[in-house]
């Protein structure tokens, strides 16, 4: 795995009900810019996705936005980004986001965010990529998903030889260091599935 230069952030096009979500998105954008990592995201200016992108830009960072043309108005395309691509459909959008990113961070969001995260986890499980996928478990937002994954393991649908590789960070400040460690930029790079936080701590 090459050195991480860009991070795709999946997150909601809404703000959610807890102000901590927006604050976390802002902080993540600042951290990406401070560490010189390019943001790859869905291209909109609304909700958490717009918050992350604007925070990166405010700190002088680089942003790649990828948005399908039918969402240009609904998600209020952010023209200020460094690099903007308008795609024909969602499939092309997701493929380009995957291609342009070296790692993935999943903030709170809705079913679209969940679908994007699970797709990257599935591709990794099937050996199609080794890019780290990190769930930012803000206020325990992703704990129900983690419990479901544990249930799948217990019921034999996620086997040890087909483990789902992912990372979990309870603090957004830990996200980027965990990603860099996972690809070997830190000291000893751990296996991704071994970085899951114990459920009792979530």
N, C-alpha and C positions, 0 to 999 in steps of 0.2 A: 504494500500500500504506500503510495506516495505521500509526501508531507501535505497536511491539510492547508489549503489556500482559500477554500470557499465552503460555506456552510449553508445548507438549505434549511429554512425554518418553516415548519408547518404550524399554522395556528388559526384561530377563529377570525372571521370577518365581522364579529361582534366583540364587545368588550367584556361580556359576562357580567355577573351581578356583584362580584367582589372586586374592589379597586386594586387589590394586590395583583390581579392578572395584568392590568395595564402597566402597573409599576414594574412588574417583572419583565414585560415585553420591552419597556423603555431601557431597563438596565441591561438586558441582553443585547440590544442594539448598540449601546455604549461599549460593552465589552467586546463585541465583534470588531468595532471600529478601532478600539484601543489596541487590540492584538493584531490588527492588520488583516483580518479575515473578511473576504467579500461575502455579503449576504446574497443568497439566491432565494427568491420568494415569489408569491403569486401575483405580484404586480399591482395590487390594489392599494387604496389610501384609507380604507375604512377598518374599524375594529383593531384587533391586536396586530394584524398583518401590516396595517398602515403605521401603527405605533412603532414596531420594530424598524421598519424601513426609514421612517423619519428620524428616529434616534441615531441610526447609523449615519445618515446624511448630515445631521446636525453636528456630528463629531468628525466630519470630514472623511468618512468611510465610503467604500464602493458598494453599489447595490445593483444587482441584476433582477429585473422584474419580468415575469413571464405570465401573460394573461390571454385567455381566449377572447376573440373579438366580441362574443355575445355577453361577456361579463365586463366589458369596458365601462359601461355606465353603471351597472348594478354595484360593482365593487370600486367604482370611481378610480379608474386607472391613474397611477401616480407618475406624471410626466417628468418629475424632477430626478428620477433614478438615473444612474450612470449608463445603464444598458437596458433597453426595453424591447422585448419581443412579443408580438401579437400572434397568437397561434389560431389555427382553424377550429380546434376542438380541445376538450379536456385531455384526451389521450396524448396529443402532441405536447400539451403543456407539461404534463407529468413526466413524460419521457425527457424533455429538455431540462426540467428541473433536476432530474436524476443525473443526467449527463454532465451538467455544469457544477454539480456539488461533489465535494469530497467527504462530507459527513452530513448528518441530519439531526436537528433538534426539534422536538415536538412540544410546543406550548399547549395550554388548554385550548379547546375548540370544539366544534360540533362534529357531525357525522362525516363531513368532508375531511376534516383533519384526521379523524380516526381512520378513515379509509386510506388516506395517504400514508399514514404511519404503518398500518398493518400491511400494506402492499410492500413497503420497503423491508419490513421484517420478514415477510414471506419470501421475497426474492433472496434475502440473505440466507434464510433457512434452506432454500433450494440451491445455494451455492452460486447464485448469479452475480453476487457482489460481496465485497468485504468492507464496505463503507460503514462506519459505526452509526447506529441509530440510538439517540438518547431521548428518553421521556423526561421532560421537566415536570416533576411531580409537585407542582405548586399547590400548597394547601391540600395535599393528598388527592389532587384532581384525578390522577391516573390510577389511584389505588384500586378502584373496581376492576379496571382492565387487568392489573397485575394479579388480582385475585382470580379472575377468569382464566388467565394463563396458567396459574397454579392448579386450578380445577381441571384444565385440559391435560396437564401433566399427570395429575392423580388418576384421571380416567383413561390414560393411555393413548391420548390423541396427539400429544407432543412427546415423542420418544427421545431417549438420551442420544441416539445417533442422528436425530433430526431436531436438535435443540433450536429454539428461536433466540438468536443473539440480539441483545439490546442492553442498554445502560439506563440507569435511573439516577437522577440527581434531585435531591430535595431542595438544594440551594442553587439558584441560577449561577452564582459565582463559581460553582464546582463544574459546570457543564463543559466549558471549553478545555480545562485541564484534563477532564476525563476523556474527552474525544482525542486529544493529542496523545495521551498515554495509550489509548486503545490502538493507535496506529504506529506506536513505537517511537514517538517523538520524545516521550518521557524516558524514564529509566527502564523498568521491566514492563513491557506491554502485556496486560492481562487478557485472557479470553473474554469476549464481550459478555457472554452469558454469566460469567462469574462475578460481574460487577453489579448484579441486581441487589438492591438493598433488601435486608430481611424484612418480611412483611410486618413484623411487630414494631418496626421503626417507622413505618409509613403513616 
